Structure formats: C-alpha cells, structure tokens
Amino acid sequence: MAVLRAVSSSEIAEFASQLRACRNVEEKLLVLVSFSPLGGRRKPKNITLLSFNANGLPKNIPQLTNCMSEYGVDIALIQETFLKPTRPRACAIAGYVQLRTDRTHARRGGTALYYSRSLHCCLIEISPLINMEATGCRLAMTGHRTLVIVSVYLPSPQALHRRDLRALLALGDAVILFGDFNCKNPRWGCSVLDYNGNKLDQLQDRLEFEIIASSTATHYPHNVTHRPSTIDIALTKGVALNLNRIETLQKLTSDRRPVLLKMGPPDGGRPNPNCKITDWKRVSTALEEIDTPPLNSIPDNIRTTDEIDSAIGALTSHIRTVVKKCEREVPASSDRRKFPPDLLELIKAKNKALRRASAYPTP
C-alpha cells in the first residue's frame, strides 16, 4: 500500500483509496478484479443498465450498492442526487467510476452515472441544456458501434424543450437516454396526458428515436390521492440491440422505483423471430368508447391553434394506445412450417368460396 501512495497517477491513487475503504476480503477482491489496468477492460456484447431517481443519493448508497451487485449492473444512472461540488468524493461505490453533474444554482437536483471499472468507458462532455440535467459516458461494445449512455433528469414542472433532446441525441451515432423525463402519456402507461408527454410523443417521429418503458409504474407519490405513473423511461436512437428486459424493481427507499434495462445482440445476428398482429375488430370496438381520460381532456369548444394541436395530440395518443393494447406477438411466418403447394391452393379455394357465400347469402 505504501508503494501505491507514492505513485502520482490519479487512477492508482483512486485504486488505493478504494482498497483502504474495503471492509472485508470479498470487497477487496471485487476492487482488484474490477481495476482495469490489472483485469483488462472489456467491450461487452450485452449491457445491463439501472436508472434510479434517488431523491437524495447519500441515504440510498448502501441499498443501491447491494442492488447493483445483485443484478450485475454495468452502468447505473442516477437522478436527483442532491450532491454539491463541495463534496467531490461523496457516494463512491467500490468497483465503479462515478461521473457527476451537480446542480450549482439551486438546491436538490443533480445527475450521476456509475460505470464498472472493467468496462472500456469514458466521460462525454455535455454542453449546458435549457431545462434538462444530464451526465453521460461513451461505452465501447463488441459487435456494435460505440454507445453513448446518458443519465437524464427533467425537473418538474419544467417544460420539455426540443433543443435539449436534439442536443443529447446528437452526442453519438448510437444513443441511450435513460432517466426521469417527467413526461406523462397513456402510451407508456400513465393515467393522464400532460404537456411534456404530448410533446415527447410528437417529437418521436421528428427526431427519430424509440421509447422504451416498463409495464409497471415507476413513480408512487407520497400523496395517496395522486395516481402512480411511469415517468422513468429510456429513449434510444441508432441502437441495433434487442430489448431483452425492462422491469421496475420494488426496491430502494424513494418515491421512485429503480428501473432495470437489459439489451443485447439479436440471436445469431438475426432479427427477433416474432412479429406483431393487430386485432382491428377490438380496435374498432375500443374506439367507440368515448368516455376516456384522453378524450375527456379535449375541450368541447376549440378556439386557438394551441388547443387544436393539443386536441390532435390527445386523439393521436389515444389511438396509438388502443392499437398497442390490441396487438399481440406471434412467431414470424419464416419460422412456421410451410404447407404443400396443393394444400395451399385448396385453402385459397375454400376461403374464396366462404367470401362468395358471405357476399351472396342464400335465404
């Protein structure tokens, strides 16, 4: 250890500091294996991400450390750390490099990112944004171009700005934005549609990104009269990885639940062998129901262009939500057993006869 203290390298000094902080042999072994100059940096094919709005990081560090170890998290993305530059070494986690963007102009806020020391990863500089707070890194992958992964926080009630999203999505060719967007939309499981949720929905096609959300709520307000919602989501652009899993974990002490996201390459380099089919009769029946929260949010008398845009957004979002609920995944036709050509001809003839019988029924 005396030799390590004499080395001027900041990385070695950090390594020595982590060894000194270890409480047992197991923690020391974890630090030794994770230290990149000793163990070598890896470029993974699969990644495991964890996003968590801590609502104050210091009190959550013990549980967060256990959670990251339990699920084998490669990169943890934290929002609302409440950390300040006066404590640059606060909330360190053994085996991980901490990157931070502290809020300096006001209380609370702040984002952080922890990446495993075994990864071929580095900080990415992010220019100041209008309303968003963000901390990001670059991760070298095997079989995929470099990923830019960003911990994102949009404070409530700040408005979502297109310029912020565009700046973050332009950080690389393959980008994952993961965190607390404070955007509510029934399309990703919220009970209401708000301004930010409608804006994000409208920007999806324009900025060409995908939205990934858990099927379980991520925000459980302390006020029991407020409904749970899903506002901790991921946006991806240019990412050619399959979604293996996204799940809300019922862990940690916060009004937010951590969200686990696992992604990896398609099996054998082939696309997912499933496809989606839509039950359009169910869609038609569902759209006949007009007493729904999204439609009730549309005023009876529309007077301004803003109200027109809001009404169009609410209607579009409602239709998308209904269609999504009426979809189901089935094995792709390429994986199904093919019938012989003569049998296919008989099936066509039968279907043709059924259509004629339906068009000209016999009394």
VEXTI-576779 format. One record per residue: x, y, z of N, C-alpha, C, O, CB in turn; residue in one letter. Coordinates in steps of 0.001 Angstrom, whole numbers, plus 500000, padded with zeros to 6 digits. Glycine has a CB too. Layout:
// residues N
XYZXYZXYZXYZXYZA/...
***
This chain:
// residues 363
500829498795500000500000500000500000500863501254500000500484502274499425499062500006501212M/502057501176500662502952502331500683503433502667499289503615503838498956504145502073501598A/503642501637498461504058501864497074502958502586496318503235503497495538504405500532496375V/501707502187496541500584502820495854500475504286496243500127505116495402499275502088496173L/500763504625497492500664506018497922501708506883497232501510508085497051500821506118499436R/502823506264496848503908507032496237503687507292494762504367508139494182505210506318496424A/502756506587494139502506506748492709501657507992492493500694508220493225501806505492492115V/502004508793491501501304510066491282500040509894490453499198510792490439502226511059490599S/499878508761489757498717508547488900497431508660489711497288508027490756498798507173488211S/496497509473489218495225509638489925494428508343489934493699508064490885494398510755489285S/494569507541488861493827506281488791494339505296489837493554504610490491493938505667487384E/495688505230489993496257504350491006495888504843492403495594504047493295497786504265490853I/495907506166492582495539506738493879494099506390494236493794506070495385495727508262493869A/493216506456493242491821506086493471491702504603493811490910504211494668490970506417492237E/492510503778493117492534502340493385492953502075494832492343501259495523493491501622492408F/494000502772495281494464502609496662493406503059497654493207502427498692495755503394496888A/492728504154497331491683504665498213490546503664498344490011503469499435491150506000497695S/490172503024497229489098502036497277489511500809498085488696500241498813488696501621495860Q/490776500398497960491252499261498754491201499578500245490805498735501050492685498880498345L/491601500789500610491587501175502020490166501219502577489951500974503764492258502534502201R/489201501531501715487811501650502171487115500299502312486031500227502889487029502518501212A/487715499232501797487084497910501847486995497405503288487909497591504091487869496904500979C/485866496762503587485636496282504944485978494808505121486120494341506251484204496512505325R/486113494063504016486422492642504139487168492167502899487382492931501958485134491815504347N/487559490896502909488343490330501811487539490305500518488091490533499441488812488917502164V/486222490028500614485394489954499407485367491291498672485455491326497445483966489525499766E/485245492397499421485227493713498788486580494037498157486634494637497083484850494792499810E/487674493643498819488998493870498239489173493091496940489754493597495980490090493478499235K/488664491847496914488764491040495704487980491671494565488432491669493420488263489621495965L/486787492221494879485978492885493859486717494078493265486699494275492050484639493336494449L/487366494875494112488115496034493630489291495595492769489554496193491725488611496884494807V/490002494554493196491162494069492441490770493574491057491431493883490066491860492954493205L/489684492799490998489245492251489711488711493347488811488903493304487596488175491177489918V/488036494340489402487411495394488605488395496446488138488084497196487214486323496051489392S/489575496531488743490531497576488379491079497304486987491725496281486759491682497657489410F/490821498222486048491084497960484637492535497685484285492758496792483468490621499099483845S/493570498380484833494937498062484457495347496652484852496246496077484238495874499048485075P/494681496065485904495023494716486319494171493695485584494689492675485129494853494561487827L/492892493946485460491988492957484884491747493126483406491221492208482777490697493002485584G/492106494263482811491842494486481398490426494980481183489494494498481825492080493212480603G/490258495934480289488923496483480050488189495642479021488781495167478052489008497946479583R/486912495467479239486127494628478341485165495478477513484728496549477933485351493568479137R/484853494966476327483864495575475446482709494585475333482791493626474567484475495927474026K/481649494804476077480597493786476186479726493685474942479652494615474139479726494080477377P/479070492541474797478037492370473779476661492709474351475773493164473630478051490929473233K/476498492484475646475241492762476338475489493823477408476583493906477965474648491464476970N/474474494629477691474608495641478739473414495579479682472287495292479276474736497052478125I/473693495856480949472654495941481972472718497331482592473718497704483206472828494824483063T/471643498090482426471574499462482931470539499545484047469551498811484050471226500456481791L/470779500445484990469833500698486069469638502197486195470604502940486370470325500083487413L/468379502650486105468063504066486294467303504228487604466422503430487924467231504624485095S/467655505282488367467038505465489680467022506941490057468070507583490131467783504647490751F/465819507478490297465689508810490887465790508634492398464856508158493044464326509513490470N/466943509028492953467243508714494353466538509626495344466362509265496508468720508791494581A/466127510829494880465539511811495797466460512015497006466019512068498154464125511351496261N/467764512128496695468791512229497733469632510969497739469221509957498307468157512462499124G/470812511010497111471619509799496922472277509271498199472283508055498392472680510070495908L/472836510114499091473588509578500236472833508533501046473414507520501436473980510697501143P/471555508760501304470812507817502147470532506494501432470174505509502078469498508445502593K/470690506463500113470381505259499340471608504435498951471465503356498376469639505643498102N/472808504925499256474020504258498781474126502792499218474420501950498371475226505009499269I/473904502438500496474029501020500874473093500107500084473518499067499579473752500856502355P/471809500497499977470854499675499242471151499678497748471003498651497085469433500166499493Q/471567500820497214471889500902495791473070499995495460473061499314494435472201502354495388L/474084499983496320475246499125496099474842497658496056475297496911495190476292499351497193T/473986497242496992473520495852497010472701495519495774472825494432495210472693495587498261N/471863496462495357471021496245494176471877496095492919471618495218492095470025497409494004C/472883496936492768473760496863491600474524495546491571474741494970490505474740498039491593M/474931495073492743475635493795492820474696492633492510475072491698491803476259493612494206S/473480492691493038472517491605492847472154491411491382472008490278490924471262491875493650E/472006492515490638471561492418489247472707492539488243472464492590487037470534493489488966Y/473936492585488716475079492654487808475048493881486911475257493777485703475133491417486959G/474789495040487499474622496277486729475963496745486168476948496855486897473997497382487606V/475986497017484864477178497576484226477271499082484453478325499610484806477173497271482725D/476138499765484240476105501225484378474830501614485123473734501194484751476174501932482977I/474980502417486175473833502935486923473682504418486634474656505170486666473998502686488451A/472448504834486350472166506224486007471252506803487086470136506324487288471510506340484584L/471733507831487773471054508355488957470580509781488697471272510580488065471988508310490189I/469378510081489203468843511438489121468521511939490531468340511154491461467574511483488214Q/468456513263490662468212513930491947469164513408493025468738512854494038466747513726492389E/470454513598492783471462513160493747471529514062494970471860513602496063472818513105493086T/471214515352494793471340516388495824472807516624496209473071517253497234470528515996497070F/473760516136495417475180516317495727475661517680495238475111518238494289476026515192495091L/476684518206495891477242519511495543478754519395495362479373518479495903476901520563496630K/479362520328494596480809520258494327481679520307495577482849519929495522481203521382493423P/481138520760496694481930520824497927482255519437498473483106519298499351481187521629498984T/481573518404497950481851517025498382482156516173497150481323515359496752480640516425499187R/483320516340496542483615515662495276483752514147495396483592513443494399484874516216494700P/484041513629496582484236512187496745483036511502497391483117510326497748485475511925497574R/481937512211497545480769511635498214480151510515497385480153510560496154479723512720498488A/479623509508498080478828508439497468479609507581496476479067507172495449477644509033496773C/480872507307496777481646506394495930481146504968496133480699504606497221483168506492496249A/481226504158495068480832502747495122482007501909494636482529502145493546479547502474494258I/482423500940495431483584500112495103483377499400493774482322498816493527483849499087496217A/484396499456492921484342498775491635483736499595490521483655499128489385483583497526491773G/483298500832490827482657501680489826483318503059489800483792503564490817481144501811490113Y/483333503644488614483768505033488442482533505922488515481523505642487870484535505236487081V/482614506982489292481487507903489439481697509139488569482742509786488629481308508310490918Q/480686509456487761480648510709487000479464511514487524478403510951487793480526510449485437L/479640512839487673478587513651488268478411514970487551479356515545487012478881513899489719R/477157515440487561476840516807487160475995517393488287474790517151488348476081516860485759T/476612518154489168475914518703490329475182519990489960475659520778489143476903518965491478D/474031520187490566473304521448490382473936522499491289473965522345492510471769521279490697R/474437523556490683475155524580491451474325525832491709474663526619492594476417524964490729T/473247526031490956472498527284491047471311527205491996470665528218492263472018527686489685H/471016526004492513469849525855493385469994524571494200470951523814494034468527525837492554A/469026524345495079469029523140495902468632521913495081468159522014493948468079523310497095R/468842520760495696468385519475495154468993519215493767470097519674493474466841519448495071R/468263518476492918468720518222491554470008517425491476470443516810492449468906519511490844G/470605517449490293471876516777490051471706515384489468470762514670489805472657516692491327G/472633515003488585472634513665487992474000513022488204475001513707488414472282513724486476T/474019511700488144475273510956488290475205509697487449474133509263487027475550510606489779A/476369509123487216476476507886486440477618507067487033478707507589487271476718508180484907L/477369505802487267478400504880487747478636503821486673477699503133486267477984504217489109Y/479876503684486212480162502588485275481224501668485860482144502114486546480628503141483902Y/481081500387485581482007499394486106483421499671485611483633499979484438481567497980485703S/484386499558486521485781499812486152486295498815485122487313499065484475486662499769487387R/485613497702484963486070496708483991485698497080482560486183496458481615485492495350484328S/484838498092482389484352498459481059485301499428480357486005500211480995482961499079481160L/485299499353479037486047500311478201485148501531478032484441501660477033486458499683476784H/485183502424479019484201503502479131484905504804479495485967504785480118483118503155480184C/484312505943479107484906507241479451483820508315479481482728508133478942486025507625478437C/484140509423480114483226510560480222482990511207478862483895511269478030483775511597481208L/481765511688478644481470512515477479480991513875477981480115513960478841480396511837476548I/481571514923477438481197516275477850479853516654477228479616516419476043482292517296477443E/478979517241478043477659517671477582477527519166477830477686519629478960476517516880478303I/477239519913476786477060521362476919475830521663477771474913520844477834476927522030475527S/475794522824478429474638523179479254473339523119478454473278523551477303474820524577479846P/472303522574479090470994522437478462470032523477479023470332524137480018470434521017478672L/468882523618478384467914524634478805467248524228480118467330524956481108466847524853477711I/466598523082480129465878522636481320466352521288481851466139520976483023464414522559481021N/466979520501481019467398519164481436468739519192482163469550520096481964467483518240480229M/468957518193483001470249517928483621470705516557483141469891515640483032470166517992485194E/472004516402482851472459515149482245473921514872482556474728515790482701472251515185480738A/474245513584482655475616513094482790475763511900481862474922511001481876475957512709484282T/476835511877481043476945510821480044478317510198479947479301510728480464476568511350478723G/478365509049479266479627508350479024479576507678477659478507507486477080479909507305480140C/480758507327477157480890506524475941481297505117476349482182504938477185481932507149474946R/480646504116475752480945502716476054481281501978474768480463501917473850479756502036476775L/482495501411474701482892500603473549482253499225473667482284498606474731484444500487473451A/481672498748472568480963497473472545481656496493471598482471496893470767479496497679472124M/481331495230471729481754494200470782480590493900469851479497493558470304482231492904471521T/480825494029468547479764493763467584478765494885467434477701494690466846479049492538467967G/479083496044467948478177497201467862479024498461467966480055498471468638477072497166468993H/478581499529467292479324500786467395479248501334468818478416500907469619478776501825466391R/480117502271469111480199502848470454478851503424470886478193504135470127481278503938470502T/478456503104472117477211503614472677477474504867473505478454504938474246476523502540473535L/476598505843473373476573506989474284475397506769475230474252506650474792476446508369473502V/475684506717476518474666506430477529474587507624478475475601508058479022474992505106478313I/473373508155478666473207509415479397472149509260480486471055508752480241472818510560478430V/472494509706481688471525509828482775470826511178482637471476512223482658472217509688484178S/469502511154482498468735512357482163467727512673483263467060511781483787468011512181480812V/467629513954483605466620514412484558465994515706484064466684516700483835467236514610485961Y/464656515679483902463890516882483570463076517259484802462079516601485098462959516655482315L/463476518303485527462765518656486760461323519064486467461033519705485457463493519793487491P/460439518683487364459047519133487283458947520477487996459535520629489066458060518079487915S/458224521466487449457344521431486278457984522041485023457280522651484218456056522163486592P/459286521891484841459950522478483682459429521848482386459075520670482355461477522298483789Q/459389522646481326458888522167480034459977521401479284461164521709479389458381523348479178A/459546520411478535460454519662477669460771520504476442459860520957475749459839518292477258L/462068520718476164462486521509475018463056520604473934463870519720474202463520522564475436H/462613520843472710463134520077471585464652520241471470465354519288471131462452520514470282R/465153521432471748466588521692471613467404520814472565468483520342472207466887523175471880R/466885520596473782467586519730474736467678518300474217468748517691474221466877519749476096D/466538517774473770466528516399473269467423516246472051468175515278471939465108515968472924L/467339517201471147468142517125469922469631517148470253470411516427469632467790518287468972R/470035517973471227471445518049471613471931516729472202473043516292471909471660519181472619A/471107516095473028471512514830473640471556513701472618472468512873472649470563514466474773L/470586513659471721470560512598470710471670512761469682472003511812468972469212512576470008L/472246513960469595473333514215468641474713513916469233475727514183468589473282515663468172A/474763513372470441476054513100471077476805511943470426478014511810470619475848512803472541L/476112511111469664476759509970469016475849509341467989474715509777467791477173508932470046G/476361508298467329475563507586466332474585506608466978473553506282466390476474506842465365D/474902506141468177474026505226468915473899505750470340474873505772471092474584503749468898A/472687506173470707472491506897471971471370506251472778470334505868472233472170508393471705V/471595506137474090470558505718475032470417506813476085471359507086476830470903504329475694I/469246507437476148468921508408477194468006507701478183466943507212477801468239509712476601L/468405507641479441467673506839480426467567507652481708468571508126482238468381505459480688F/466334507810482206466189508553483445464777509049483673463810508487483159467128509707483455G/464676510112484454463396510693484863463052511845483919463602512941484035463448511186486348D/462137511583482983461761512590481991460567513432482436460278514457481818461446511920480670F/459867513020483494458678513748483948457724514033482793457201515141482670459084515060484624N/457502513035481954456584513127480813455501512068480986455804510876481032457342512939479446C/454256512486481082453156511546481307452335511376480033451915512347479404452255512029482464K/452122510113479674451358509805478469450790508397478613451524507477478977452247509929477181N/449487508205478334448915506853478416449624505848477521449539504640477744447454506892478053P/450314506344476519451010505443475604452050504596476321452276503448475937451671506234474495R/452687505135477352453651504333478112453191504113479549454007504037480469455020505009478105W/451873504011479731451340503502480988450877504516482003450533504134483122452330502689481606G/450851505800481665450367506817482606448849506939482496448265506623481459451045508192482334C/448224507395483563446767507534483554446316508839482915445143508981482571446228507448484965S/447232509798482750446879511100482178447888511479481100448971510902481003446826512192483280V/447510512444480311448392513023479295448696514460479694447780515271479834447742512960477866L/449981514786479881450337516164480191451090516789479016451329516140477997451189516227481478D/451458518061479177452114518789478082453403518103477654453634517897476462452410520233478500Y/454246517746478628455527517125478281455339515766477616456069515419476687456389516972479525N/454357514996478094454099513696477484453633513815476051454039513033475193453077512944478283G/452777514797475788452312515044474423453456515526473540453566515119472384451172516074474421N/454309516396474085455439516936473320456430515821472962456910515754471830456155518053474125K/456731514953473922457663513853473655457106512920472592457843512446471727457958513069474942L/455816512659472654455165511809471654455274512427470264455534511722469289453689511582472018D/455076513741470170455162514423468879456588514446468339456800514382467128454637515844469002Q/457566514537469244458965514632468809459543513290468378460598513253467743459812515206469922L/458880512196468706459451510880468412459722510691466925460809510257466544458522509786468905Q/458750511009466088458937510839464646459901511881464079460682511580463176457591510927463924D/459846513096464603460698514164464061462176513926464373463037514160463525460264515520464623R/462466513464465577463854513250465984464283511793465841465438511457466101464048513700467418L/463369510936465434463663509536465089464286508763466247465395508242466133464593509482463890E/463566508697467355464021507880468478462909506919468889461750507089468510464447508773469677F/463281505913469666462331504941470188462146505170471685463064505618472372462808503491469907E/460955504859472180460647504998473601460496503607474207459729502782473711459353505844473818I/461238503358475287461159502079475994460694502361477417461289503175478123462542501326475987I/459628501684477832459080501921479171458684500601479810458323499645479125457865502873479110A/458759500566481130458333499391481879456810499315481892456132500338481795458890499426483321S/456282498112482010454828497936482075454282498240483468453067498277483663454453496511481672S/455168498457484432454775498764485810455175500194486152456224500670485718455423497766486807T/454348500873486921454613502272487288455964502414487984456419501509488683453497502807488199A/456592503568487777457900503849488383457832504930489458458762505072490252458886504269487311T/456746505687489491456607506795490455455362506564491299454251506486490776456527508180489723H/455559506455492608454461506273493550454456507469494499455183507468495493454597504918494338Y/453644508493494208453668509726495003453356509464496477452577508572496814452670510735494438P/453983510264497346453699510154498779452252510550499064451646510054500014454668511039499597H/451698511445498241450292511833498367449431510727497760449440510525496546450017513212497666N/448689510014498603447949508835498141446816509194497186446280508312496515447389508078499328V/446440510471497110445379510864496181445900510989494752445114511100493811444753512186496622T/447229510972494585447829511047493254448113509640492743448587508781493486449130511891493278H/447819509417491477447990508081490911449451507788490577450201508700490230447133507930489662R/449859506520490681451199506134490207451332506393488711450333506410487991451482504643490515P/452555506593488244452779506872486824454130506313486398454964505955487230452707508395486540S/454324506248485096455580505765484514456275506948483858455960507310482725455333504607483478T/457224507549484573457934508715484038459439508473483943460180509331483463457665509936484908I/459885507313484396461299506927484270461403505976483086461084504793483200461849506255485598D/461850506496481954461820505761480693463166505890479983464053506617480430460676506274479787I/463297505178478878464526505235478073464179505626476645463173505178476094465276503870478096A/465019506466476051464922506812474634466172506279473945467282506449474449464770508367474424L/465995505638472798467144505106472058467110505607470620466044505784470029467152503554472090T/468292505831470075468416506232468673469667505586468090470763505728468633468473507788468531K/469491504875466976470618504235466306471170503034467039472292502611466764471703505218466113G/470406502469467971470871501325468765470351500036468136469142499813468081470400501442470251V/471260499188467661470884497936466995470988496762467956471543495718467615471771497689465764A/470458496936469147470435495872470149468997495488470446468094496321470368471159496312471445L/468789494232470784467461493775471171467159494170472616468048494184473467467344492253470995N/465906494485472874465455494703474245465209493337474876464264492640474507464161495597474293L/466053492959475823465895491673476498464983491770477712464278490819478050467245491137476918N/465004492937478368464208493064479593464170494512480036465192495198480017464776492175480717R/462997494981480436462883496246481167461872496021482272460758495557482026462453497444480223I/462263496350483483461467495965484646461615496999485750462711497491486020461882494575485155E/460490497319486387460515498162487576460808497289488786460101496313489037459171498928487754T/461848497637489536462231496864490716461594497475491960461656498687492166463772496810490864L/460996496648492768460359497130494002461398497163495120461321496414496094459144496224494402Q/462376498060494945463487498160495886463820499630496138463336500516495434464728497403495352K/464645499873497140465210501180497493464152502123498070462961501985497788465856501821496265L/464602503075498878463699503969499602463607505306498888464433506193499100464173504169501055T/462615505441498057462346506679497333460921506589496816460342505504496758463375506911496160S/460351507740496436459040507680495800459149507146494379458135506888493731458386509061495796D/460374506980493895460620506379492586461167504975492774461846504687493760461602507241491751R/460866504108491823461419502762491836462531502673490797462419503279489731460316501702491563R/463598501935491081464642501746490070464114500940488895463256500072489055465866501048490680P/464634501236487720464216500538486500465433499835485909466467500457485667463580501530485461V/465296498531485680466380497715485127466158497530483631465063497166483200466464496336485844L/467198497780482840467121497648481383468269496766480912469436497051481179467168499047480680L/467919495679480199468930494779479642468774494734478130467671494554477615468811493352480252K/469892494899477422469888494869475965471053494016475485472089493926476143469972496302475374M/470862493390474319471913492550473768471722492340472285470715492772471725471956491217474479G/472678491679471628472597491479470178471510490481469818471203489595470615473940491003469628P/470919490606468632469970489596468161470659488237468077471847488162467765469382489993466783P/469920487167468354470490485821468313471045485521466936470336485588465932469441484775468699D/472332485188466907472963484838465640472990485970464643473200485740463452472268483680465036G/472780487205465111472778488335464191471493488470463403471402489303462502473918488215463248G/470481487644463738469207487705463032468208488540463820468335488646465040468653486292462790R/467225489133463166466221489905463892465357489011464764465339487791464601465348490682462920P/464651489623465678463755488906466567462744488097465758462064488659464899463035489882467509N/462625486757466018461750485923465195460278486056465535459502485152465225462150484499465327P/459871487139466156458463487379466450457956488572465653458725489457465278458254487612467955N/456674488581465403456055489742464759454756490056465493454235489222466233455790489480463230C/454242491259465284453023491687465953451858491699464974451998492131463830453210493073466581K/450711491220465436449493491306464638448460492083465451448470492047466681448956489877464245I/447582492777464758446605493653465403445198493130465179444827492787464056446729495091464875T/444418493068466244443007492696466161442204493973465903441841494691466834442521491968467478D/441933494243464616441309495515464257439845495598464700439318496697464870441400495725462758W/439185494454464887437824494493465416437832495011466856436971495801467245437173493091465350K/438808494560467637438937495070469008439261496558469004438764497312469841440026494296469772R/440100496978468054440435498400467935439175499212467664438939500241468296441475498628466813V/438360498735466707437133499453466349436187499559467542435606500614467797436427498753465180S/436040498448468268435155498456469437435666499405470517434891500142471127435018497041470010T/436978499378470744437562500237471776437435501711471424437225502546472304439024499883471986A/437563502037470131437479503440469721436051503977469783435840505190469767438024503603468314L/435072503074469855433689503531470008433431504084471411432481504837471624432719502384469713E/434279503705472360434150504210473728434720505627473792435921505822473602434880503272474743E/433878506598474054434327507997474030434539508563475429435126509634475578433319508855473284I/434065507851476463434235508349477831435560507828478392435579506938479242433036507912478741D/436665508394477905438002508002478356438777509253478758438497510332478236438763507213477244T/439748509139479675440516510326480118441165511103478979441095512332478987441590509903481086P/441804510442477980442423511235476904441407512043476108441659513200475769443183510324475963P/440241511426475806439233512146475022438516513190475867438117514238475359438217511166474434L/438356512905477147437708513885478026438561515134478222438053516191478595437407513255479377N/439873515000477964440757516162478109440620517141476949441133518258477021442202515707478221S/439931516735475873439740517615474716438545518530474978437444518033475216439526516784473406I/438725519834474941437600520743475224436532520672474133436822520355472979438105522189475364P/435290520974474522434182520967473556434313522108472557433987521953471380432835521064474283D/434788523244473027434954524411472160436442524717472006437120525088472964434194525644472734N/436928524554470791438340524803470498438448526141469779437825526351468739438960523648469634I/439256527056470354439300528417469820440675528809469285440772529677468416438883529393470886R/441733528188469786443079528617469397443827527482468706443441526317468794443869529101470626T/444912527850468012445733526834467338446421525923468352446640524743468078446786527505466437T/446764526469469531447375525626470568446400524556471033446782523409471262447832526481471765D/445132524947471170444122523963471569443913522921470482443657521754470776442795524656471891E/444023523345469207443924522382468094445066521376468174444845520170468065443949523115466721I/446299521878468367447467520983468461447334520020469633447654518837469518448760521800468605D/446855520546470769446692519701471950445640518622471716445817517473472121446312520550473163S/444536519003471055443471518035470775443950516954469811443661515772470000442239518747470196A/444685517368468774445229516392467818446182515438468527446158514231468286445959517110466651I/447023515988469406447965515149470144447260514150471042447651512985471112448891516009470972G/446205514612471738445464513721472633444775512606471854444794511448472270444429514513473440A/444159512964470707443472511962469892444460510958469304444215509751469320442682512642468768L/445584511469468782446602510582468210447146509627469260447302508433469006447747511400467602T/447433510162470440447960509326471519446947508262471929447317507119472196448339510189472730S/445669508635471980444621507677472347444541506536471335444448505368471714443260508385472450H/444579506879470051444503505847469011445710504916469093445564503697469000444422506492467607I/446904505490469268448113504657469378448025503707470566448405502541470469449361505541469511R/447519504218471689447402503386472887446435502235472663446714501102473054446947504226474078T/445296502520472034444302501480471760444878500415470836444719499219471081443035502093471137V/445551500854469770446131499896468823447170499023469514447224497816469281446767500629467627V/447991499629470361449036498862471058448421497812471971448938496699472068449943499801471875K/447314498153472646446658497194473532446028496039472760445823494958473312445598497895474362K/445725496265471496445082495229470679446090494450469839445702493681468960444036495857469769C/447368494643470103448411493898469398448846492698470225448758492706471453449620494806469092E/449314491671469536449931490539470225451061489992469379451041490074468151448892489434470525R/452044489433470059453199488878469366452947487425469000452409486656469796454461489001470230E/453339487063467796453237485679467323454546485320466636455282486216466222452017485488466348V/454853484045466505456062483659465765456011484168464336454969484111463683456235482138465770P/457146484667463854457212485163462476456932484032461499457224482869461775458592485794462185A/456363484388460354455964483368459377457152482575458869457001481423458462455245484012458207S/458354483188458888459535482489458383459881481275459226460565480364458760460719483430458335S/459396481259460502459700480138461375458576479101461396458707478073462060459967480637462779D/457484479347460690456376478401460672456606477329459615457286477542458612455050479128460416R/456012476169459880456114475085458914455227475396457716454062475756457888455719473731459555R/455755475263456517455012475582455301454155474394454867454568473239454969455976475986454173K/452926474713454369452074473674453811452507473371452380453111474223451728450588474099453855F/452206472165451879452494471843450471451692472752449543450616473212449923452171470356450172P/452191473024448333451505473930447394450074473514447082449195474371446996452282474011446107P/449815472195446907448459471761446570447487472030447717446322472353447483448452470273446217D/447967471896448965447108472184450105446826473677450213445717474075450569447745471674451396L/447829474510449905447622475957449908446569476367448894445771477265449161448930476682449621L/446556475712447714445547476007446697444154475654447198443202476393446946445850475244445401E/444024474538447902442724474144448449442240475153449497441055475480449561442809472736449068L/443175475636450311442805476630451327442339477920450670441364478526451115443993476915452267I/443036478351449598442614479546448864441219479374448292440391480282448371443601479862447744K/440957478197447709439639477937447122438555477956448196437467478489447979439633476583446387A/438859477371449355437882477369450444437577478797450906436417479160451094438397476525451626K/438630479601451087438427480986451527437645481795450503436826482640450862439767481658451795N/437907481527449210437181482222448152435705481864448193434846482730448027437769481882446780K/435410480584448416434017480138448493433315480754449698432150481142449610433945478604448567A/434022480843450820433424481447452008433119482921451792432092483418452255434345481280453206L/434015483631451082433766485049450804432553485218449896431748486125450107435003485698450160R/432410484341448871431257484432447964429968484121448713428943484768448495431424483468446766R/430023483129449596428830482771450362428420483904451294427232484140451514429074481490451168A/429412484603451838429105485720452725428536486900451953427676487623452455430351486149453486S/429030487096450702428562488228449892427162487991449337426379488929449195429531488489448744A/426849486731449023425539486400448438424882485298449264424802484155448813425686485954446945Y/424413485624450459423814484588451319422521484039450723421771484759450063423539485154452718P/422273482757450966421043482107450495419951482294451536420177482009452712421279480591450212T/418760482769451135417686482996452113417191481680452715416290481685453555416514483741451455P/
***
